[in-house]
Amino acid sequence: MRIIPAIDIIGGKCVRLTKGDYNTKKIYNENPLEVAKQFEDSGIEYLHLVDLDGAKASQVVNYRVLELLASKTNLKIDFGGGLKTDDDLHIAFNSGARQITGGSIAVKDSLTFKGWLSTYGSEKIILGADCHPTEAGGTIAVSGWQERSNQEVIPFIQGYQKKGICYVICTDISKDGMLEGPSLKLYNKILESCTNSSARQSIKLIASGGVSSIDDVIALKELGCDGVIIGKALYENKIQLKDLERYI
């Protein structure tokens, strides 16, 4: 299972939010490169970099941070936040992103998102399926989680799965930053619904939100998740980087 630490950026600084609320911003480090190097020095290979300013502005803002981290480390970076146009995508890849995550764009402009998938391939384009929980699973959130769509998460994923999507990042927003454990039931529903379907391939599900201990990492691996994004648990020292060595 891929271990993927998260760095969220506001104003060029490394921050964390709770449930996507910008008013809960907490700055953990003013130097994202310092944080990224700590991850790399511990054997980490992957990084989830989110431009929160970009998500709010609906255009890439912090691409210089991406450029810096990509040029000064060997981390394989997936980048998201504010990717809305072909130009945004060019900026992201030219700045060093190995993969990009599209969430709002996949809801609001499916034609453009499908075009990216066709042009760059399923190894480079990740579907962002962050949601507010419902009995059926959850409704997809957009615009930096500031808005709700009317799309349910499982049909949303299945629709893009049929178009060739392979990687999916899913956050249960109610769990994000709470350190109360991930949404195992939701991920189990998604994996059951998106395996052995009529789609071209099964998805590689990356869990995000709520991870608070190494036991959560073990549970997600046993469930069948392809990767796990870990943010606040690392910054609050609930999980030590050395504890993750067996999964790296």
C-alpha positions, 0 to 999 in steps of 0.5 A: 500500500502506498503511504502518501503524506499530505502537504496542504498549502495556503500562502506558500505555507504548510497548513492543515484544516479541519473538515475543509473549513478555511477558518480552522487553518493551522500553520505547521511549517512555513517551509514546505520544502523542509517538511518534504525533505523530512518525508523523503529522508524517512524513505517516503516516495510519494507526496499529496500536495494540495493548493488550497488557495488554488481550490478556492480561486478556481485556478492554480496559485501555488505552483512555485511550491510544487516546482520547488518540491519537485526540483529539490526532492525525488518525491513522486508528487500528485497535485490538486487544487484549482485545476480547471483548464488545460493551461492549469494542467500544463502548469502542474505537469511542467512544474513537476507533478507526476499525477494530478487530482481533479475533483470539481472539474470532474463534476462541473466540466466532465468534457474537459476532465475526460479530455485530460484522461484521454490525453494523459492516460489513467496513470497520470489523472486521479479522480478526486471523489471527496464527499459529505456522508449520506446513507447511500455513501456520500454526495460529492463536494466541490470548490475546495469543499465549499459547495455540495453537488448532487452527485452520489459518490459511488455512481460518480466513481463508476461513471468515470471508471467506465471511462478508464479512471484507475486512481481515485482519492476519496475523503469523507469530509466529516472525518477530515482532520478529526483524528477519529479514524477513517471511513472504513464502511464507505471505502468498503462500499466503494471497493465492493461496488467498483470491483468486477464491474463492467468497467475496464478495470478495478479502481485503485482507491486511495483513502484520505481523512481521519487516519489517526494511528498505525492501526488505521493504516493496517485496517485500510490495507486489509480492506484493499485500499491501494494507498492512504493519505496521512496528514494531521496524524503526522503533524500532531505526532500521532503516527511516527514516520519510523512506524510506517517503514514496514509499508514503504 
